[in-house]
Amino acid sequence: MALSELQWESPVVLFLLPVMLLPWIANSVEKTIVWSQFLPNDPLSDVIGIVLKSLASLAFFCLILSLAKPYYPEQTIQRVVSGAEIIILLDRSRSMDESFTYRNKAVAGSRTVGQEDSKRRIANKYLLEFINKRPDDRFGVVLFSNKALELLSFTYNHDSVRAVINASSLGKGLSETNIAKALIKAAEMYSNKDYYGSRAVLLLSDGGQELPIEAQSLIRDLFQRERITLYWLYMGGIKGLTNNSESGLSTTPDRKLHDFFETLNTPYIGFEVESLKTFSDSLDKIDKQQKDTLLVNEITPRKSMIMPVLSIAIVTLFILLLSKIYSVWGVRQANQ
């Protein structure tokens, strides 16, 4: 921080600065001698006198500055880091309250991963780990069911992000889902903002839907204009996103939504979360991909400079006190 950026809470006190000249104009000791030639030539004493007067002026100077209460104001500093701006879309539908299931080609049917481990709780657990690994990212959080709710706008405060994600696990989900509104809300959060680097939307949901033509067109335009990468962590379990005409999965709403995402003019990757390991591996892959150079605007809080200036004054006064004690001791020794 430059000295030119220094500000004062009580600038009027600075009018007392001429007081620092007192040690140079005050003469507290006067001696009358018969003949000046009796005085020995002592250049060392002259130097010590100049040093002591300079220290006294410095003490006055620092004390007056501390009374003026100097500080550096809150500032915005731009840093270059490796990361991204990521919006997390959390599905708040009722199906996310169900136990997480995964496919196993060697076993028919499905099995649950613990009675209390709902899809939402598992998703939040791995999301928190993902956030902890990316300290320089700027996150936003959107919760959606039949409506999209922006819970947290873009922030570098990861404590707030973690608190919002933990809070999203509370209560029961709703019966309806509108992914179109969620995607539009996420893209609009980037609107009218400066482009600092990589942008991504992380969609966590266990199902899809066939979007209206108007919504598809709007989503496609928004994602292309804002240069957004889309990731879908699909927790649909045994339904899957793979094209399987024999089972009829190619016509499911989930598959249709996946097919639409692939028509976007921006990067898209769909991850089928078939197990806890694939969930972790998917987030690791996203973590490795989103490592572009990012310009970060970091706000530094107001910084008081009273203590540094006051510390200098205390040190100089201590040195002057020692010199005075030494002078008194020397006079007593000479008179003995």
Sequence and secondary structure as in RCSB ss.txt:
>XXXX:A:sequence
MALSELQWESPVVLFLLPVMLLPWIANSVEKTIVWSQFLPNDPLSDVIGIVLKSLASLAFFCLILSLAKPYYPEQ
TIQRVVSGAEIIILLDRSRSMDESFTYRNKAVAGSRTVGQEDSKRRIANKYLLEFINKRPDDRFGVVLFSNKALE
LLSFTYNHDSVRAVINASSLGKGLSETNIAKALIKAAEMYSNKDYYGSRAVLLLSDGGQELPIEAQSLIRDLFQR
ERITLYWLYMGGIKGLTNNSESGLSTTPDRKLHDFFETLNTPYIGFEVESLKTFSDSLDKIDKQQKDTLLVNEIT
PRKSMIMPVLSIAIVTLFILLLSKIYSVWGVRQANQ
>XXXX:A:secstr
  GGG EESSGGGGGGGGGGGHHHH        S GGGS   HHHHHHHHHHHHHHHHHHHHHHHHHT EEE  E
EEEEEEEE EEEEEEE BGGGGSB EE  TTSSS EES TT BHHHHHHHHHHHHHHT TT EEEEEEESSSEEE
EEEEES HHHHHHHHHHTTSS  BS   HHHHHHHHHHTTTTS   S EEEEEEES      HHHHHHHHHHHHH
TT EEEEEE  TTS SS  TTTTGGGSHHHHHHHHHTTSSS EEEEE  SHHHHHHHHHHHHHH  EEEEEEEEE
  EE HHHHHHHHHHHHHHHHHHHHHHHHHHHHHH 
